[in-house]
Amino acid sequence: MSEMRVVGVRVELPANQPILLLRETEGERYLPIWIGSVEATAIALEQQGVRPARPLTHDLLKDVIAALGRELEQVRITDLREGTFFAELVFDGDIRVSARPSDSVALALRIGVPIHAEDAVLAEAGLIIPDEQEDEVEKFREFLDSVSPEDFRGADT
């Protein structure tokens, strides 16, 4: 199992599909996960330090966990089946709850717990970006600095 850090979220064109990009903390592999626009917005808001006037669903879940006296210890990306990633929330007392990786990461960022990916998931879906492509990673970081949550809203909102 490898600890991961959130590089950020970007929108893949032309499909306007948000992608969550994670990178191994102690390694070279990246893990791209296609996610929904609501979750992309939640992750981007938290990364940018934006506090909405009213709590979002992930903020509410954080408050519910605290109110129940539980502690989220980590988030794990556990599996990849037929193109779908699976994750679990690991609580104190080794309580585990199945969740989508996008929701899990949004919650992990808010609570400040580590994000891990199973080695089998990284072996199947992890990417190594060669040195000559490091410019692309830098461009991605610049994109993250310039993107706003409104960029993730669909045409129907």
Legacy VTK file of the C-alpha trace (Angstrom):
# vtk DataFile Version 3.0
C-alpha trace
ASCII
DATASET POLYDATA
POINTS 157 float
0.000 0.000 0.000
1.342 3.433 -0.959
0.516 6.786 0.573
-0.789 9.232 -2.003
-1.080 12.997 -2.172
-3.603 14.996 -4.129
-2.021 16.813 -7.050
-5.377 18.300 -7.989
-8.375 18.159 -10.262
-8.572 19.075 -13.921
-11.206 18.888 -16.614
-10.430 16.564 -19.495
-11.555 17.989 -22.833
-13.539 17.603 -25.033
-15.775 15.493 -22.756
-15.612 17.985 -19.851
-14.900 15.058 -17.522
-13.093 15.975 -14.277
-10.040 13.913 -13.334
-8.612 13.601 -9.833
-4.839 13.178 -9.989
-3.015 11.531 -7.091
0.717 10.904 -6.788
2.681 8.525 -4.601
4.270 10.357 -1.689
7.336 8.117 -1.819
7.322 7.124 -5.470
6.914 8.195 -9.054
3.494 6.856 -9.991
0.441 9.001 -10.613
-3.094 7.698 -10.297
-5.722 9.423 -12.478
-9.336 8.835 -11.421
-12.295 10.153 -13.426
-14.803 11.708 -11.030
-18.067 13.653 -11.043
-18.259 17.423 -11.266
-19.798 17.824 -7.788
-16.944 15.924 -6.179
-14.407 17.791 -8.322
-15.852 21.058 -7.039
-15.709 19.833 -3.437
-12.048 18.830 -3.797
-11.081 22.044 -5.613
-12.830 24.214 -3.015
-10.985 22.498 -0.177
-7.621 22.702 -1.953
-8.152 26.412 -2.556
-9.209 27.010 1.052
-12.626 28.331 -0.007
-15.262 28.103 2.734
-18.818 28.125 1.367
-21.468 29.999 3.332
-23.210 26.703 4.104
-21.477 23.341 4.571
-21.221 21.052 1.581
-22.044 17.363 1.937
-18.433 16.455 2.753
-18.287 19.195 5.406
-21.514 17.823 6.875
-20.099 14.290 6.939
-16.993 15.558 8.720
-19.196 17.202 11.352
-21.343 14.060 11.741
-18.246 11.893 12.273
-17.019 14.266 14.986
-20.465 14.524 16.614
-20.654 10.728 16.833
-17.258 10.638 18.540
-15.593 8.651 15.769
-12.255 9.256 14.107
-11.483 8.762 10.439
-7.976 7.343 10.381
-7.329 6.974 6.658
-8.811 6.568 3.218
-7.876 3.600 1.040
-8.323 3.157 -2.690
-8.820 -0.576 -2.620
-9.799 -1.894 -6.018
-10.308 -1.256 -9.709
-12.973 -3.377 -11.411
-14.173 -2.872 -14.977
-12.877 0.697 -15.010
-14.467 1.645 -11.683
-12.341 2.527 -8.661
-13.425 1.506 -5.163
-12.378 2.970 -1.838
-13.059 2.613 1.846
-13.070 4.903 4.826
-11.131 3.400 7.739
-12.338 4.552 11.160
-11.052 3.957 14.679
-11.826 0.446 15.889
-11.048 -0.828 12.368
-14.534 0.095 11.164
-14.579 0.240 7.372
-17.145 1.836 5.107
-17.202 1.391 1.342
-17.127 4.703 -0.548
-16.289 6.255 -3.887
-12.679 7.472 -4.140
-13.840 11.005 -5.010
-15.966 11.316 -1.854
-13.241 9.653 0.194
-10.580 12.090 -1.013
-12.854 15.112 -0.464
-13.427 13.938 3.108
-9.744 13.072 3.701
-8.706 16.583 2.651
-11.199 18.139 5.074
-10.173 15.960 8.012
-6.462 15.806 7.198
-5.994 12.042 7.102
-3.720 10.056 4.794
-4.853 8.639 1.478
-3.496 5.239 0.481
-3.765 3.137 -2.670
-3.403 -0.623 -2.822
-0.350 -1.798 -4.738
-2.532 -3.832 -7.128
-4.488 -0.686 -8.069
-1.288 1.256 -8.694
0.151 -1.635 -10.702
-2.927 -1.657 -12.938
-3.737 2.052 -13.276
-0.673 3.949 -12.063
1.289 6.011 -14.559
4.901 7.093 -14.504
5.397 10.458 -16.141
8.851 10.648 -17.743
11.070 13.617 -16.916
10.360 15.259 -20.259
6.685 15.364 -19.276
7.336 17.144 -15.974
6.412 20.342 -17.853
2.919 18.902 -18.187
2.719 18.355 -14.432
3.796 21.957 -13.891
1.178 23.145 -16.379
-1.365 21.066 -14.491
-0.390 22.777 -11.234
-0.696 26.184 -12.935
-4.118 25.157 -14.198
-5.144 24.230 -10.653
-4.054 27.638 -9.424
-6.201 29.354 -12.047
-9.322 27.163 -11.948
-12.396 28.149 -9.957
-15.197 25.932 -8.608
-17.577 27.402 -11.166
-15.501 25.759 -13.899
-16.825 22.387 -12.697
-20.491 23.270 -12.865
-22.328 21.534 -15.654
-24.358 23.294 -18.313
-27.560 22.349 -16.484
-26.778 24.340 -13.309
LINES 1 158
157 0 1 2 3 4 5 6 7 8 9 10 11 12 13 14 15 16 17 18 19 20 21 22 23 24 25 26 27 28 29 30 31 32 33 34 35 36 37 38 39 40 41 42 43 44 45 46 47 48 49 50 51 52 53 54 55 56 57 58 59 60 61 62 63 64 65 66 67 68 69 70 71 72 73 74 75 76 77 78 79 80 81 82 83 84 85 86 87 88 89 90 91 92 93 94 95 96 97 98 99 100 101 102 103 104 105 106 107 108 109 110 111 112 113 114 115 116 117 118 119 120 121 122 123 124 125 126 127 128 129 130 131 132 133 134 135 136 137 138 139 140 141 142 143 144 145 146 147 148 149 150 151 152 153 154 155 156
